């Protein structure tokens, strides 16, 4: 099975919430993946970012509920979406990795699908190019998605 890395090319937009455009899209994509039966790991740059995503998912309307938890939270049942951050141990046994970190996590090889983002900011865009280059060199099938 080919490993697929999708990079979402972000367009300049006005902030519509406390989340960045990439964070909003990560929430939507994780919800869509869950609805299609996938288990998702969202990796954030910081605990603060993870908490923002957690709060945004809880704040959704009841009909848009997305079962999720933060890495390390005690739950009776494994949730289909886990939100983690740098330095935090996580389940890693998931179908899809959504990366919000500036560098690739060292466990990307355990996934068959990765979603990443190419922000408008030039520094962040250069970091995304590096992640893209590394994944391409590792043999991932690459796909660009215009946003």
NORJOHU-V743500 format. One record per pair of residues at least 12 apart in sequence whose ideal C-beta (glycine too) atoms are under 10 Angstrom apart, sorted by sequence separation. I is the first residue (numbers start at 0). GAP is how many residues later the second one is. D is the distance in whole Angstrom. If there is no record, write none. Layout:
{{I,GAP,D} {I,GAP,D}}
This chain:
{{9,12,6} {29,12,6} {41,12,10} {56,12,10} {66,12,5} {67,12,7} {68,12,8} {69,12,8} {70,12,7} {71,12,8} {78,12,9} {81,12,7} {98,12,10} {103,12,8} {115,12,7} {131,12,9} {7,13,9} {28,13,9} {65,13,9} {66,13,6} {67,13,4} {68,13,6} {69,13,5} {70,13,4} {77,13,7} {80,13,9} {83,13,10} {91,13,9} {96,13,8} {117,13,9} {7,14,8} {25,14,9} {53,14,7} {65,14,8} {66,14,7} {67,14,7} {68,14,7} {69,14,8} {70,14,7} {79,14,9} {96,14,4} {116,14,9} {117,14,8} {9,15,8} {26,15,8} {41,15,10} {52,15,8} {53,15,8} {65,15,6} {67,15,6} {68,15,10} {69,15,9} {77,15,9} {79,15,9} {80,15,9} {82,15,9} {84,15,9} {85,15,6} {89,15,9} {91,15,5} {95,15,7} {96,15,9} {97,15,9} {98,15,6} {99,15,10} {100,15,9} {115,15,6} {25,16,6} {53,16,6} {71,16,7} {84,16,8} {85,16,9} {93,16,8} {94,16,8} {95,16,8} {96,16,7} {97,16,8} {98,16,7} {99,16,8} {115,16,7} {7,17,6} {25,17,10} {52,17,9} {70,17,5} {71,17,7} {80,17,9} {82,17,10} {83,17,10} {85,17,9} {89,17,9} {92,17,8} {93,17,7} {94,17,7} {95,17,5} {96,17,5} {97,17,5} {98,17,5} {99,17,7} {113,17,9} {7,18,9} {25,18,9} {69,18,8} {70,18,7} {71,18,8} {91,18,6} {92,18,10} {93,18,10} {94,18,7} {95,18,8} {96,18,7} {97,18,8} {98,18,8} {22,19,9} {50,19,7} {53,19,9} {70,19,4} {85,19,8} {91,19,8} {93,19,9} {95,19,7} {96,19,9} {97,19,9} {115,19,8} {49,20,6} {69,20,9} {70,20,7} {7,21,8} {22,21,8} {49,21,8} {70,21,10} {83,21,9} {101,21,9} {113,21,7} {68,22,10} {101,22,7} {5,23,9} {25,23,10} {29,23,9} {46,23,8} {107,23,9} {46,24,10} {56,24,8} {102,24,7} {26,25,10} {101,25,5} {22,26,7} {26,26,6} {30,26,8} {39,26,9} {41,26,8} {43,26,10} {56,26,8} {100,26,9} {101,26,9} {103,26,9} {107,26,9} {113,26,7} {117,26,8} {25,27,7} {26,27,10} {29,27,8} {43,27,10} {53,27,10} {102,27,8} {103,27,5} {107,27,7} {112,27,9} {117,27,9} {39,28,8} {42,28,9} {52,28,10} {101,28,9} {102,28,7} {103,28,10} {111,28,10} {112,28,10} {114,28,10} {116,28,10} {117,28,10} {19,29,9} {22,29,7} {23,29,9} {26,29,5} {30,29,8} {41,29,10} {53,29,6} {98,29,10} {101,29,8} {108,29,8} {110,29,10} {117,29,9} {18,30,9} {22,30,6} {25,30,9} {26,30,6} {40,30,9} {52,30,5} {100,30,9} {103,30,6} {107,30,8} {114,30,9} {116,30,8} {25,31,10} {34,31,9} {51,31,10} {102,31,9} {103,31,7} {108,31,10} {19,32,9} {23,32,8} {26,32,10} {33,32,6} {49,32,10} {50,32,9} {52,32,10} {98,32,7} {107,32,9} {18,33,6} {22,33,7} {26,33,8} {30,33,7} {32,33,10} {33,33,7} {49,33,5} {17,34,6} {18,34,7} {30,34,9} {31,34,10} {33,34,8} {48,34,9} {49,34,7} {50,34,9} {103,34,9} {16,35,9} {30,35,5} {49,35,5} {18,36,9} {27,36,10} {29,36,7} {30,36,10} {46,36,10} {48,36,7} {49,36,10} {98,36,10} {17,37,8} {18,37,6} {26,37,10} {30,37,9} {46,37,9} {47,37,8} {48,37,10} {17,38,8} {27,38,10} {29,38,7} {46,38,5} {49,38,8} {16,39,7} {26,39,8} {38,39,8} {39,39,9} {41,39,7} {42,39,9} {43,39,7} {45,39,6} {46,39,8} {38,40,9} {39,40,7} {40,40,8} {41,40,7} {42,40,8} {43,40,7} {44,40,7} {45,40,7} {46,40,9} {17,41,10} {26,41,9} {38,41,5} {39,41,5} {40,41,5} {41,41,5} {42,41,5} {43,41,4} {44,41,6} {45,41,9} {46,41,7} {16,42,9} {37,42,8} {38,42,8} {39,42,7} {40,42,8} {41,42,7} {42,42,7} {43,42,8} {45,42,10} {36,43,9} {37,43,9} {38,43,8} {39,43,9} {40,43,6} {41,43,9} {42,43,8} {43,44,9} {33,45,9} {34,45,10} {42,45,9} {52,45,10} {33,46,5} {32,47,8} {33,47,6} {42,47,7} {52,47,8} {32,48,8} {41,48,10} {30,49,10} {40,49,6} {42,49,10} {29,50,9} {30,50,8} {40,50,7} {49,50,9} {29,51,5} {40,51,7} {48,51,7} {29,52,10} {38,52,8} {40,52,9} {41,52,9} {48,52,9} {29,53,8} {40,53,4} {26,54,9} {38,54,8} {39,54,6} {40,54,9} {41,54,9} {42,54,7} {43,54,9} {44,54,10} {45,54,9} {38,55,4} {39,55,7} {40,55,7} {41,55,8} {42,55,7} {43,55,9} {44,55,6} {45,55,9} {26,56,10} {37,56,8} {38,56,5} {39,56,5} {40,56,5} {41,56,4} {42,56,6} {43,56,5} {44,56,5} {25,57,9} {37,57,4} {38,57,7} {39,57,8} {40,57,7} {41,57,8} {42,57,6} {43,57,7} {44,57,6} {36,58,8} {37,58,5} {39,58,6} {40,58,9} {41,58,7} {42,58,5} {44,58,9} {35,59,10} {35,60,10} {32,61,10} {33,61,10} {42,61,9} {32,62,7} {33,62,9} {42,62,5} {32,63,5} {40,64,9} {42,64,9} {32,65,8} {42,65,10} {29,66,8} {40,66,9} {28,67,8} {29,68,6} {28,69,6} {40,69,10} {40,70,8} {26,71,9} {25,72,5} {24,73,9} {25,73,9} {39,73,10} {41,73,9} {25,74,6} {24,75,10} {37,75,8} {39,75,9} {21,76,10} {21,77,10} {22,77,7} {21,78,6} {19,80,9} {32,80,9} {32,82,8} {29,85,9} {28,86,6} {28,88,10} {25,89,8} {5,90,10} {7,90,10} {24,90,9} {25,90,10} {25,91,8} {3,92,10} {4,92,9} {5,92,10} {6,92,10} {24,92,7} {4,94,9} {21,94,9} {22,94,9} {21,95,4} {20,96,8} {21,96,9} {19,97,9} {21,97,6} {20,98,8} {21,98,10} {4,99,10} {19,99,8} {20,99,8} {19,101,10} {21,102,9} {4,103,9} {19,104,10} {2,105,9} {2,106,8} {4,106,9} {21,106,10} {3,107,10} {5,107,8} {6,107,9} {7,107,7} {9,107,6} {11,107,10} {12,107,8} {2,108,7} {3,108,7} {4,108,8} {5,108,7} {6,108,8} {7,108,7} {8,108,8} {9,108,6} {11,108,5} {2,109,5} {3,109,5} {4,109,5} {5,109,5} {6,109,5} {7,109,5} {8,109,5} {9,109,5} {10,109,7} {11,109,10} {1,110,8} {2,110,7} {3,110,7} {4,110,8} {5,110,7} {6,110,7} {7,110,7} {8,110,9} {9,110,6} {0,111,6} {1,111,10} {2,111,8} {3,111,9} {4,111,7} {5,111,10} {6,111,5} {7,111,9} {8,111,9} {9,111,9} {0,112,10} {9,114,9} {9,115,9} {8,116,9} {9,118,9} {8,119,9} {7,120,10} {24,120,10} {6,121,7} {6,122,9} {24,122,7} {6,124,8} {6,125,6} {21,125,9} {4,126,9} {20,126,8} {4,127,8} {6,128,9} {4,129,10} {4,130,5} {3,131,10} {4,131,8} {2,132,8} {4,133,9} {5,134,10} {12,134,9} {2,135,8} {4,135,4} {5,135,9} {6,135,7} {7,135,10} {8,135,6} {9,135,10} {10,135,8} {2,136,7} {3,136,7} {4,136,7} {5,136,8} {6,136,7} {7,136,8} {8,136,7} {9,136,9} {10,136,6} {1,137,9} {2,137,5} {3,137,5} {4,137,6} {5,137,5} {6,137,5} {7,137,5} {8,137,5} {9,137,5} {1,138,8} {2,138,6} {3,138,8} {4,138,7} {5,138,8} {6,138,7} {7,138,8} {8,138,6} {1,139,5} {2,139,10} {3,139,6} {4,139,10} {5,139,6} {7,139,5}}
